[in-house]
Amino acid sequence: MIPKPERERIIALIHREVVPAIGCTEPIAVALCTARATEELGHQPERIDVRLSANILKNAMGVGIPGTGGMIGLPIAVALGALVGKSEYQLEVLRDVTPEAVERGKAFIDRKGIAIALKEEIDEKLYIEVEVSAAGHTATAIIAGGHTRFVYAARDGQATLDKRTPATAEETEEAVGLSLARVWEFATTTPVDELRFILESRRLNKAAAEQAFTGDYGHSVGRTLRRERELKVMGDSLFSRILSYTSAACDARMAGAKIPVMSNSGSGNQGIAATLPVVVYAEQIGASEEQTVRALTLSHLTVIYIKQSLGRLSALCGCVVAATGSSCGIAYLMGGDYDRIVAAVKNMIANLTGMICDGAKPSCAMKLMSGVSTAVLSAMMAMDGHCVTPVEGIIDEDVDRCIRNLTRIGRDGMNETDRMVLDIMTHKS
């Protein structure tokens, strides 16, 4: 068993990375930054200038904003962040949105008081800078490196927060070095009472899926899979329920439903894909609470581990990473040992590497469905003793090197893909 001080550090890491969120995390993070800048200013701004990294801009263009009745994109998120946002709510910053606030937000947009631009010549893929002004005063807030990580805040040029320098010793100590073997050991040997908090991800994400079944959100991918015609094709099977629950929660979230989900590493969709396949499988087989807790912990911590080297945002679709986590969780529930978990990870990397992220949008539900279907297949292959070998493609004998190969492609190799995707998205006729 991992010593208690290290267990506590890993648990703290999970608490930082697995948090509730309302709405797509990129526009919500922009709203959060706007809220903080407005709080620094001390009153409602007359003008708001927003400068964003390309990845933030890409992921914030096509998703619904919670509580707005289906409005899409950054301007309303920015306006509401200034009007009713509270930075203390973090990724639930728009919790207090009302129809009256939405009307005020529309009026703010109509006054042409919001300017949104690409921040040029920055290396950070997750960067949000908001400057607000009114009555001769200005205030600025900057988020970088994490969806809720404020690195700078100032009023009239006087900094109230400045963490733009390299990480301090205190911040560096927060880093937790992981390997897949360490993830496995933690998830399977830590006293279950220390892990039970992870069940909140089951409650939130399952509730989001079940609410989506009752409405018409986005492309209704999850709901479509439960209809009579589709059931005749897919069958009312465990597999089809895994697909429908996962995609339904994404349907609601991408459409801007005011429904909280449990995110992972700054992404609600990653949290959904790391949670719901494991939950549905566990319930179907009658898994004990301890088995469910350990499977969910294994899934979520695997995602966190992979994201440590991939980064918060990349050209690689997050469903690849999240579904790799859920494949591990499912393989564990199937009775798999560590070697079977390794095989599941290798099978996932051999299959889905290269799926592009072309922004957050309703059709992300289809990508999540593709990811979790591969997760189930990879787990089943692993349990049958089938594993992609080191002579095939980017797969290595060492599973941690496999993961580094995946993240290297997503973090470095697909940068030109990222630029081309953004160019296509911003130059549509």
Secondary structure by P-SEA (a helix, b strand, c coil): cccaaaaaaaaaaaaaccccccccaaaaaaaaaaaaaaaaacccccbbbbbbcaaaaaacccccccccccccccaaaaaaaaccccccccccccccccaaaaaaaaaaaaaccbbbbbbccccccbbbbbbbbcccbbbbbbbcccccccccccccccccccccccccaaaaaabbbbcaaaaaaaacccccccccccaaaaaaaaaaaaaaaacccccaaaaaaacaaaaaaccccaaaaaaaaaaaaaaaaaacccbbbbbccccaaaaaaacaaaaaaaaaacccaaaaaaaaaaaaaaaaaaaccccccccccaaaaaaaaaaaaaaaaacccaaaaaaaaaaaaaccccccccccccaaaaaaaaaaaaaaaaaaaaaaccccccccccccccaaaaaaaaaaaacccaaaaaaaaaaaaaccc
